[in-house]
Amino acid sequence: MKYGIIFAMDEELVGLKKFLKLEREYSIFDLHFYEGTIYDKYCILVRCGVGKVNAARTTQLLIDNFKVDYILNIGVAGGIDERLSVGDIVIGETLVQHDFDITAFNHEKGYIPEVGKPFIEADEYLIRCAKDSFEEINANVFVGVIASGDIFCTDTNMSLKINKKFNALCTEMEGASIAQVCFLCNIPFLIIRSISDVVNNENTTTYEEFLKESSKVVGEATSLLLKNLK
């Protein structure tokens, strides 16, 4: 089995790369791929850059060039559920693009024509393994909706609106686009986030303060998931 693992930023990649036994490195266009094993699981790690288009592009390159069997996307997110605190882990059971809007054509917010629905479900096996694996870490773990959009949400009202509309636990800028590509290509996937900031109109400051620590938390959690996968 091959696992393609996508990160938006270098800080997120470093959190897991330290567990990688590196065998090869590749560059395709401006993307750098690290291939090797983590606990005997064959993995290809890559930083896609921030945003939905970068994430979708990188996902397709992983699928086409490396023939991966699973896609994981790990990193940080902003918590928009009042139960969440910095350092908590969110397992994305379903993904939605909160900024995809064709309501003018009588579709609900987030509905994607090529998908036929707004919410895309992650792989049940990966979700179950993640839940079991994360019992070993010292962090609160939540399972639910992750909302993605090309917006870094600093406005409390916007964050609360996304939470209410989609029942979302957190927001970020890549996961749902990766989910869409995987859905269309029939590749099982899982999105995992560590909370780096919460809704308080000062989340830019807390994001910068806790980015590295939250990336470390989610990297360690994902290494345990890979260790426990069959």
Wavefront OBJ file of the C-alpha trace (Angstrom):
o trace
v 0.000 0.000 0.000
v 1.133 3.551 -0.753
v 0.033 6.517 1.330
v 0.146 9.990 -0.160
v 0.351 12.589 2.615
v -0.301 16.249 1.830
v 0.601 19.321 3.885
v -0.123 22.972 3.146
v 2.982 24.371 4.845
v 6.530 23.393 5.764
v 5.781 23.554 9.501
v 3.101 20.901 9.065
v 5.338 18.682 6.927
v 8.201 18.822 9.440
v 5.875 17.519 12.156
v 5.611 14.152 10.374
v 8.762 14.090 8.223
v 10.908 13.405 11.292
v 9.302 9.939 11.417
v 10.086 9.240 7.740
v 12.875 6.877 6.711
v 13.706 8.718 3.511
v 14.504 6.661 0.396
v 13.999 9.022 -2.549
v 13.199 12.633 -3.372
v 11.494 13.943 -6.492
v 10.517 17.303 -7.916
v 7.521 17.647 -10.223
v 7.019 21.205 -11.398
v 7.613 23.235 -8.218
v 6.534 20.480 -5.813
v 9.022 18.392 -3.812
v 8.073 14.810 -2.932
v 9.686 12.782 -0.135
v 9.305 9.014 -0.523
v 10.082 6.444 2.173
v 8.590 4.524 5.071
v 6.979 5.406 8.380
v 6.612 2.325 10.582
v 6.988 0.160 7.448
v 4.162 1.990 5.660
v 5.249 3.307 2.260
v 4.584 7.045 2.156
v 5.027 9.978 -0.184
v 5.042 13.349 1.600
v 4.520 16.656 -0.204
v 3.809 20.289 0.629
v 1.084 21.593 -1.651
v 0.926 25.257 -0.640
v -2.030 27.098 0.829
v -5.484 27.038 -0.731
v -7.922 24.757 -2.505
v -6.435 24.915 -6.006
v -2.913 24.119 -4.791
v -4.260 21.236 -2.725
v -6.376 19.780 -5.537
v -3.528 20.055 -8.040
v -1.118 18.252 -5.723
v -3.642 15.514 -4.954
v -4.070 14.743 -8.637
v -0.296 14.701 -9.174
v 0.084 12.205 -6.319
v -2.586 9.957 -7.761
v -1.307 10.123 -11.346
v 2.448 9.893 -10.714
v 2.706 7.693 -7.616
v -0.415 5.493 -7.886
v -1.179 5.950 -4.186
v -3.815 3.770 -2.535
v -4.745 6.271 0.202
v -4.525 10.031 0.636
v -4.008 11.689 4.023
v -4.079 15.438 4.526
v -2.808 16.677 7.869
v -2.190 20.088 9.319
v -3.717 22.812 11.443
v -7.112 24.509 11.459
v -9.081 27.184 13.224
v -11.609 25.943 15.737
v -15.138 27.320 15.270
v -16.946 25.048 17.717
v -17.017 26.399 21.274
v -15.905 23.022 22.658
v -12.536 23.202 20.898
v -9.266 24.473 22.338
v -5.801 24.961 20.859
v -4.068 21.575 20.565
v -7.240 19.516 20.137
v -7.419 17.043 17.250
v -10.234 16.948 14.684
v -10.827 13.909 12.491
v -12.772 14.939 9.407
v -15.688 12.552 9.099
v -17.150 14.720 6.335
v -15.737 17.638 4.348
v -17.522 20.635 2.858
v -16.465 23.720 0.877
v -18.108 26.549 2.781
v -17.371 29.060 0.017
v -18.863 27.018 -2.854
v -22.118 28.769 -3.635
v -24.542 28.013 -6.449
v -27.626 28.709 -4.372
v -28.807 30.908 -7.258
v -29.627 27.638 -9.054
v -31.661 26.237 -6.157
v -28.873 24.135 -4.674
v -27.929 24.256 -1.021
v -24.756 26.070 0.016
v -21.674 23.921 -0.582
v -23.373 21.715 -3.195
v -20.929 20.595 -5.938
v -22.556 19.445 -9.209
v -19.866 16.884 -10.122
v -20.182 15.361 -6.640
v -23.960 15.655 -6.326
v -23.941 16.808 -2.694
v -22.223 19.336 -0.419
v -20.633 16.887 2.036
v -18.006 14.280 1.103
v -17.427 11.385 3.486
v -13.943 10.241 4.469
v -13.007 6.565 4.450
v -14.674 4.670 7.312
v -11.701 2.381 7.892
v -9.279 5.297 8.187
v -11.639 7.138 10.535
v -11.961 4.088 12.767
v -8.202 3.501 12.855
v -7.557 7.171 13.625
v -10.019 7.156 16.521
v -8.400 4.044 17.979
v -4.849 5.316 17.428
v -5.452 8.743 18.927
v -6.482 7.224 22.244
v -2.722 7.002 22.867
v -2.095 10.742 22.607
v -2.541 13.435 25.222
v -5.117 15.529 23.354
v -8.868 15.863 23.077
v -10.130 14.235 19.879
v -13.285 15.254 17.997
v -14.894 13.643 14.947
v -17.136 15.627 12.624
v -17.343 18.179 9.825
v -14.331 20.124 8.566
v -15.175 23.145 6.399
v -12.718 24.407 3.778
v -12.547 27.661 1.847
v -10.091 30.119 0.359
v -10.489 32.404 3.355
v -8.459 32.615 6.567
v -11.364 33.301 8.898
v -10.520 36.068 11.341
v -14.051 37.428 11.660
v -16.010 35.911 14.537
v -19.352 36.367 12.795
v -18.153 34.550 9.681
v -16.758 31.677 11.743
v -19.964 31.308 13.744
v -22.009 31.419 10.531
v -19.966 28.551 9.037
v -20.325 26.584 12.268
v -24.097 27.032 12.297
v -24.661 26.429 8.581
v -22.579 23.246 8.268
v -22.272 22.093 11.907
v -18.531 22.374 11.308
v -15.930 21.899 14.013
v -13.151 23.828 12.297
v -12.159 25.685 9.159
v -9.085 25.489 6.958
v -8.163 26.006 3.316
v -7.390 22.636 1.681
v -9.184 19.552 3.013
v -12.483 19.592 1.122
v -10.796 20.143 -2.247
v -8.563 17.135 -1.578
v -11.700 15.220 -0.624
v -13.352 16.188 -3.917
v -10.424 14.971 -6.036
v -10.257 11.715 -4.063
v -14.018 11.230 -4.451
v -13.831 11.736 -8.208
v -10.805 9.409 -8.500
v -12.214 6.800 -6.091
v -9.278 7.074 -3.663
v -9.927 6.567 0.089
v -8.890 9.612 2.112
v -8.762 11.136 5.570
v -8.316 14.745 6.727
v -6.813 15.346 10.199
v -6.394 18.734 11.858
v -4.860 20.079 15.045
v -6.433 23.283 16.324
v -3.996 26.205 16.153
v -6.454 29.020 16.887
v -10.042 29.557 17.994
v -12.725 32.133 17.329
v -11.832 35.353 19.165
v -11.015 37.945 16.480
v -7.343 37.519 17.465
v -6.811 34.152 15.812
v -4.107 35.485 13.486
v -1.951 36.070 16.565
v -2.716 32.730 18.204
v -2.261 30.922 14.876
v 1.285 32.229 14.508
v 2.047 31.408 18.141
v 0.785 27.835 18.096
v 1.410 26.772 14.457
v 4.576 24.779 15.178
v 3.247 23.165 18.350
v -0.061 22.198 16.729
v 1.827 20.800 13.723
v 3.924 18.694 16.084
v 0.784 17.338 17.776
v -0.896 16.313 14.522
v 2.362 14.862 13.158
v 2.783 12.603 16.171
v -0.866 11.580 15.995
v -0.586 10.681 12.309
v 2.564 8.636 12.937
v 0.534 6.545 15.401
v -2.208 6.103 12.825
v 0.295 4.846 10.248
v 1.830 2.527 12.818
v -1.558 0.942 13.534
v -2.859 0.630 9.974
v -3.011 -2.921 8.640
l 1 2 3 4 5 6 7 8 9 10 11 12 13 14 15 16 17 18 19 20 21 22 23 24 25 26 27 28 29 30 31 32 33 34 35 36 37 38 39 40 41 42 43 44 45 46 47 48 49 50 51 52 53 54 55 56 57 58 59 60 61 62 63 64 65 66 67 68 69 70 71 72 73 74 75 76 77 78 79 80 81 82 83 84 85 86 87 88 89 90 91 92 93 94 95 96 97 98 99 100 101 102 103 104 105 106 107 108 109 110 111 112 113 114 115 116 117 118 119 120 121 122 123 124 125 126 127 128 129 130 131 132 133 134 135 136 137 138 139 140 141 142 143 144 145 146 147 148 149 150 151 152 153 154 155 156 157 158 159 160 161 162 163 164 165 166 167 168 169 170 171 172 173 174 175 176 177 178 179 180 181 182 183 184 185 186 187 188 189 190 191 192 193 194 195 196 197 198 199 200 201 202 203 204 205 206 207 208 209 210 211 212 213 214 215 216 217 218 219 220 221 222 223 224 225 226 227 228 229 230
